[in-house]
Amino acid sequence: MTAAPAESQLLVDAVDSLRGAVAETSLPLPLAGRDQAEENRIALLRQLDDYVLPRLRALDAPLLAVVGGSTGAGKSTLVNSLVGAQVSRTGVIRPTTTRPVLVHHPDDAHWFADDRILPGLARVTGAETAEAQPGTVRLVRSTALPPGMALLDAPDIDSVVQANRELAGQLLAAADLWLFVTTAARYADAVPWDLLRTASERGTAVAIILDRVPPEAVEEIRPHLVSMLREQGLSTAPVFSIPESTLTTQGHLPQEAMARLKAWLDALASDTRARSIVVSQTLRGAIASLGDRTSRLAEAAHEQRTAQDGLRRAIDEEFERAHREVKDGMTDGTLLRGEVLARWQEFVGTGEFFRQVETTIGKWRDRLTAAVKGAPAPAANLGEALQSGVAALVTSHGESAVHESVRDLRRLPGGEGILGRRADLSTGSPGFRDRVDRLVRDWQGEIFDMVRSEGGNRRTNARVAAYGVNGIGLFLMLVSFAHTGGLTGAEVGIAGGTSVLAQRVLEAIFGDQAVREMAARARKALLARVDDLYAAERARFQDAITEAGHLDDAAERLDRAAQAVAEAAR
């Protein structure tokens, strides 16, 4: 990298901001492709932490060559042979390398002792133990390596242990140089080529070590391997062949078998410019790859946001529908059916309540009572019937909204996962029906208070007192539900007479304009209470959706951060 210090810091800051955006991005909803997107996010975050940011902040740090390859390819034997000491465990039991080993010159110890690179791995020193501690990297000092270069022996990329495979991929992404070790028998395996393809896409510097090659097969295998590398865009990757050899008594490769590889590594380590070229190639390639990788993550975040918005919208629609159905039920005659109608007939049937009503109202009363028969009943029965009717209306539509919301979560992308985390959403909240009953009682109390407060003069107060606040309040409720849509036949006449009679009584007391305003206020007050009740139920679902993750502008943050990196890297 040749950027001036100020420009370098600008790039560091941009990459650091991108790192924050990637870390803050969550993909909580189980959508198609989510797992792959999450793997991409973690890999991106690790490479930023393990390589890009550390290298940007320390361009003169030693070159880190990670030795990776397939199971049994001879990676640990090669590392031990290069440094002339048993620094990494070998053997026939697989996997042998379960904890990475980083070998460096003593003069370079300060570069690796802290968490400058691989911050997620704790540092340990000392001899190799049979029981490797997970989440650690063992540091080994060796004068066999020149200053300026370190070797890291990684676990097998195709290990039977998943944690080893994941760690191997993480370490390879932290390398300035990938030293891929393969064998004559396994050089065409799929797993190594998947990683080599990734290296090519990211512009990573790669060298191939073809180990354990029978001397007679070198001229056949090497050209084929070179051809495969060319097809993957790795035509400049050097290939080193190590012939099949008898190990020394120390378990090392003979010096002559790896002479060409060792000479190349020594020359690279001793040549500052050559190291800078390798570092620059890999770093530039890694930075250039950030845009596409971040774009894929942003697309996944956008899909998450779209799905989350769809879930929220579906829940809103269910409770908005419940609101409309309650509102319609308040004016379509539903509440004047059945029990309410029967109790009304009983309430006015004897005419006792209307002894003091003016003649005109009396005529309306006579017209109504001619159609009904029944024994006297107290006003309390009508009040209870109204309360039960309103409660049933509010309860049925509220519970239906909950039921339909659950169905929406089950059918829409991402919703099933939310239900899996919140089993309590499957039913209404505890005590829902009790809260409905309390709501209706409170609303009735509000109606009675309205009647009391509307007594603006002595004459009005006297009439209210004569009929009783509760009785006038019941009339106001009936007028609030006055429309007769939905009733048929005889019900229309009876309900219509009910509303007209109740309205005439109220108009005689308060005046027609006041009655219209009071009825509108009564309906509005009930609907406001219902909205508050439903809002609490809706909030349970919306909170559960939000708890899954805050996805509001994750895609936009990622796109802005990636664009800033691209501009700073120019």
C-alpha positions, 0 to 999 in steps of 0.5 A: 500500500502506498497511500499517504499517512492521512489517506491511510488513516482515512481508509482505516477509519472507513474499514473500521466503520464498515466493521461496526456496520457488519457487527451490528447487522443481525439476520434473526428471521429464518428465511431462505438463504439466511444461514449462508448469509450469516456465514458470510457475515461472520467470515467477513467480520473475522477477516476484518478483525483478523487481517484487514484492520490489523494489516492496515494499522501495521503495514510493516508487520511481519508477513504471515504465511498460513500453512493449510491443506487437507487431512494427512497432507503433511502440513505439520511435518513440513512446518517442523522441517522448515524450522528444524524442530518439533513445533507442531504435533504429527502422527497418524491419528487425525486430526493431529493439529487441533490448535494452531501453532504460530512460529516466528523469529524472536525479534518479531515476538512483539507483533504476535504477543498481543491481539493485533491479529486473531483477537479471538484466540488467546495466546499460549506458549510452551511445549505442545500438550496432548490436550489442546485448549480450544480458542488458543494459538500457541506461539513458538519462537525460532531462529530458523525463521528469518525476521519478517516472516511467520508461519502458522500451522492451521488445522485441516480444511476438511477435518472431521471436526467442524470446529477445526474446519471453521478455524482453518477457514478463519486462519486462511482468511487472516493470511498474507500468504496462503501456503496450500499443501496437498498431495499427489493423491488429493490435489484435485479434491473439491474442498481445497479448490473451493478455498483456492477459488475464494483466494482467487476471488479475493486476490490473495497471494497463494503458493501451492506445495505438492507433497509426497509426489512419486518422482516418476509422477512429477512430470504428469501431475505438475502440468495438470495442477498448473492447468487447474490453477490457471482455470481458477485465475491463479496462474501466477501462484508458484508450485513447489513439488516435494518428492516422496521421501524417507523422513529423518530420525527427527521426523523431518523432510530431507533438506534437499526435498524442500530446498527450493521451497525454503530458498523461496521463503527465505528470499521472500522474508529477507526482501522487504520489497518482495514482502511488501508486494505480497502484502499489498496484493493480498490486502488490496484484494481483501479490500476490493472484495469487501464491496461485493461481500458487503452487498450480499450481506446488505441484500440479506439484511434487506430481505430480513427487513422486508420480511419483518415489515411484512409481519408487522403489516399483517399484524396491523391489518388484523387489528385494524380489521378488528377495529373496523368490525367493532366500529361497524358492530356498534352501528349496524344493529348487532347490539340491538339483537337478542338479549338487549332487545328482550331486556328493552322490551321488558324495561319499557313494557309497563310504561312506568318509566314514562309517566312523566314523558310528554304526550308526543313521547308517550305516543311513541311509547304506546306504539312500541309497547303495543308490539311487545308484552312482558312483565316489569323488569328493572333497568339493571337487566337492560344495563347488564344485557348491553354490557354483555353485548358490547363485551361479546362484540369486543371480545370476539373480534379481539380474539379473532385478531389474535387468532388470525395474527398467529395464522399470519406468522405461520404462513409468512416468511420468518414468522414461524421462528417468532412463534417458536421463541414466543409460545405465549402468542398462540393465545390472547394475553392472560385476563383478556376477557376480564379486561374487556368486562372492566372496559365496558363497565368503565365505559358505562360509568363514563356515560353516566358521568356524561349524563350528569355533566350535561345537566346545564340548568335546573329544569334539565337536572330535574328531569335527569333526576326524575328519570334517574342517571342510570336510566338516561345513561342506558338510553344514551347507549341505545341511541349510540347503537341506533342504526338498524342495518343488519336487522330484518322483518319485525326486528327492524320496526322494534329496533327502530322504535327503540332508537327513536323512542330513546332519542325522543326522550333524550331530546326532550331533556337535552335538546336534539343537537346535544343528543347527537353530540353525546351519542357521538362522544359515547361511540368515540369513547368506547372505540378509544377504549377498545383501541387501547385494549387491542393496542396492548394485544397488538403490541405483544406481536409487534414487540416479539417481531422487534425483539427478533432484531432491529433491522430498520436501516441495516442494509442502508448502513452497510451500503454506505459503509462499503461505499466509504471504503471504496472511495477511501481505497481509491 
